[in-house]
Amino acid sequence: AQPVALEGEYPAELAVGFDAGGQGSFRFGGAVCAVGKEGGVLTWSLPEAQPGERIPEEVVWDLLQEALLAFQGSMQRLPKKVLLLRDGKVPQGEFAKALDELKRRGVAYDLVSVRKTGGGRNYTTKGRLADGLFLPLEEEGFLLLTVYREGRGTSRPLKLVREEGETPIPDLARQIYHLTRLHPASGFLFPRLPAPLHLADRLVREVGRLGLRHLKEVDRSQLFFV
């Protein structure tokens, strides 16, 4: 059955997914956040239109600040640690302002690049593959198989690279994997991406389809894009 909450201890109290997507020449940078301990979606941030894949560092901080305020409104304090998940490679300097602001507020962080390609394919010569396969790579990278459906082709693990932070890689992998087990739109199928990134991806796609002007008054508690 599909879990509706996470239990146990995790490194980060707040996980925030950043994605840049859209249609044609315009892209939209968006953020969706979830509390690491419980997995509930706190808020989503309306994306800003932008000309390329790089989200301006001021926009990254504005989006993250909304997530922090939502957490603070719920818990009456800032999170002790946040997990920042960026779809694809992290452009140089994109998170510079956000990381500086987190340091200034005493909030620890990990910044992880989540890449849907580049992880190759997994084969087994003995036994069976299963969700949750974790393979450390050199330096700060690792492969994570989040969804494997036997009989539907070879597996496609995610390639993840920790760009900033000090949380042990196995602990990061565990929290990210458990975040893929959360998806409010389905009771059976899990997304390949962790929930904050999966929802951010859905959000920017829907904004690209509908346009920004239709969404200005949508309540942040409504997950219209799932």
Salt bridges, closest charged atoms under 4 A:
GLU13 OE2 - ARG77 NH2 2.57
GLU53 OE2 - ARG27 NE 3.03
GLU66 OE1 - ARG220 NH1 2.97
ASP87 OD1 - LYS116 NZ 2.66
GLU94 OE1 - ARG86 NE 2.74
GLU101 OE2 - LYS97 NZ 3.40
GLU101 OE1 - ARG104 NH2 2.82
GLU101 OE1 - ARG105 NH1 2.51
ASP110 OD2 - LYS81 NZ 3.97
ASP110 OD1 - ARG162 NH1 3.45
ASP131 OD2 - ARG181 NH1 3.21
GLU140 OE1 - ARG162 NE 2.45
GLU150 OE1 - ARG128 NH2 2.50
GLU163 OE2 - ARG115 NH2 3.46
ASP201 OD2 - ARG205 NE 2.93
GLU206 OE2 - ARG209 NH2 2.47
